[in-house]
Amino acid sequence: MKSPLRIGIAGLGTVGSGVVKLLAEHGRLLSLRGGRPLKLVAVSARSKAKKRDIDVSGVRWEKDPMGLAAASDIDVVVELIGGSGGVARRLVQTALRSGKHVVTANKALLAHHGPEIFEAARRNRVMLGFEAAVAGGIPLIRAVKDGLPANRMLSAFGIVNGTCNYILSKMADEGLDFSVVLKEAQAHGYAETDPTLDIEGMDSAHKLQILATIAFRTSVDLKDIHTEGITAITQQDVENAAELGYRIKLLAIAKAADGALEARVHPTMIPAGSPMAAVSGVFNAVFITGDNVGNLMFYGRGAGQLPTASAVWSDTLEIARRVAHGIPAMESDLPSLSEQPLPLRRMEDIRSSYYLRVMAMDRPGVLAQVAGILGQHDISLVSVLQKERAHGEAVPVVMMTHDARERDMRAALAAIDKLPVVAARTTMIRVEPA
Ligand SMILES: NC(=O)c1ccc[n+]([C@@H]2O[C@H](COP(=O)([O-])OP(=O)(O)OC[C@H]3O[C@@H](n4cnc5c(N)ncnc54)[C@H](OP(=O)(O)O)[C@@H]3O)[C@@H](O)[C@H]2O)c1
């Protein structure tokens, strides 16, 4: 009989409780698949008194989660506290330095401090699993890390934040305003009480940082990822997009082209008939293109208790199997740099086509002024749409452009918004073929 893998869990919130539940309900099966018995030795959370829908009465309670890193009877520390620094960072670092394997779902921590954490795992020859950190239940990290080594990655992009996708889907399907849908999402538990990280795009940027680092084997600094959220998207833009044959999605995009890597998160108009446009509600989808494998699409639940717990167990059982068979941590487990890592392209240098909504006075000659400025900046128009007429008042004029350089677009918008006939800041949404 093999000795059990001894597990300590820090954090018993949504994900931590799910991990305990799966062990309680499917422990025998998980042990079988991990090749050895699994033993939950200790847990830790902020409040011992808190009512929880799991039974951890027979498990040691560590008042301080750092006790899990120090305990001599724990092989794997599962960090499910969250946060980019503080106790989660200290716990992960100390556990790795104490020679313990670590599993974490913490994308904020890895996006901010990935290099130091990977280095600690490497130096101490321990395993670090983070499947749950990107796209929740979708086994994306393992697919990219282990499934595609014979490929040079060309692109990896997708919808990686369920909260934003839920809000944008509801706005499109039910004609509701952003603020109304956000409140509803919070009431249903699809959005946090403080939704800032989600709706401002930071959560997507965290996941993109991790995904791009692994997929393109290059170091991507979080602060270099251009990040825009969905708070400025209006119902009017959602309707205009539909009329033009598009849907608006918050996309996390990484693509290699002309010797550089683009990494950006922003609302994006994609053709309504594309598979990515059909991904609605809280679902996530990531498209990956490798030079040999071609296009791959990953779709599923990117968050939620059991999908995320499923990913945590995937990592934990991999560690159980490896330890059971004496397979040590390997260099290839961790992100590594390619022989020629791609430099990051600056946002000003990307090319895209654009949707513009200009709030212009309904007067003769106004369109010509706006189009003239675009032309001066090397930007040509595909179409112009003006539905409303209100002589002497500002009305929305919607324009779709051909491919243009971001720097030129920004300069053109600065000039357009200074025109006396333009009443408000112009809305700009990038358009991708998806
Ligand atoms: N929720 C998801 O669907 C999801 C999906 C993918 C990844 N993740 C990631 O998984 C991690 C956990 O998320 P979650 O949604 O489960 O969070 P959560 O529900 O807020 O749970 C956090 C847990 O950490 C405990 N905790 C907080 N501060 C602590 C401290 N100083 N010391 C000890 N324990 C502390 C809390 O204790 P109390 O219970 O006593 O308050 C709680 O049990 C995060 O990194 C998150 O980004 C979550």
The ligand as a Gaussian input file, in Angstrom:
#p B3LYP/6-31G(d) Opt

LIG

0 1
 N      -14.237000      31.642000      -7.592000
 C      -13.885000      31.183000      -8.774000
 O      -14.725000      30.767000      -9.578000
 C      -12.435000      31.113000      -9.153000
 C      -12.081000      30.622000     -10.416000
 C      -10.727000      30.516000     -10.758000
 C       -9.765000      30.926000      -9.868000
 N      -10.155000      31.440000      -8.651000
 C       -9.092000      31.864000      -7.722000
 O       -9.143000      31.021000      -6.578000
 C       -8.729000      31.724000      -5.428000
 C       -9.814000      31.640000      -4.373000
 O      -10.993000      32.222000      -4.878000
 P      -12.410000      32.061000      -4.134000
 O      -13.427000      32.561000      -5.102000
 O      -12.546000      30.721000      -3.574000
 O      -12.244000      33.141000      -2.966000
 P      -13.166000      33.326000      -1.663000
 O      -14.469000      32.653000      -1.854000
 O      -13.122000      34.766000      -1.343000
 O      -12.357000      32.509000      -0.539000
 C      -11.161000      32.975000       0.016000
 C      -10.809000      32.099000       1.202000
 O       -9.574000      32.544000       1.731000
 C       -9.706000      32.752000       3.140000
 N       -8.827000      33.853000       3.537000
 C       -8.874000      35.119000       3.147000
 N       -7.878000      35.835000       3.752000
 C       -7.233000      34.948000       4.540000
 C       -6.140000      35.074000       5.431000
 N       -5.515000      36.230000       5.618000
 N       -5.728000      33.957000       6.063000
 C       -6.347000      32.775000       5.898000
 N       -7.396000      32.610000       5.063000
 C       -7.824000      33.688000       4.399000
 C      -11.149000      33.068000       3.367000
 O      -11.491000      32.742000       4.721000
 P      -12.987000      32.835000       5.280000
 O      -13.786000      31.800000       4.546000
 O      -12.849000      32.526000       6.734000
 O      -13.443000      34.234000       5.010000
 C      -11.830000      32.172000       2.339000
 O      -12.047000      30.895000       2.883000
 C       -8.421000      33.147000      -5.908000
 O       -7.067000      33.263000      -6.198000
 C       -9.229000      33.270000      -7.189000
 O       -8.692000      34.198000      -8.102000
 C      -11.438000      31.543000      -8.286000

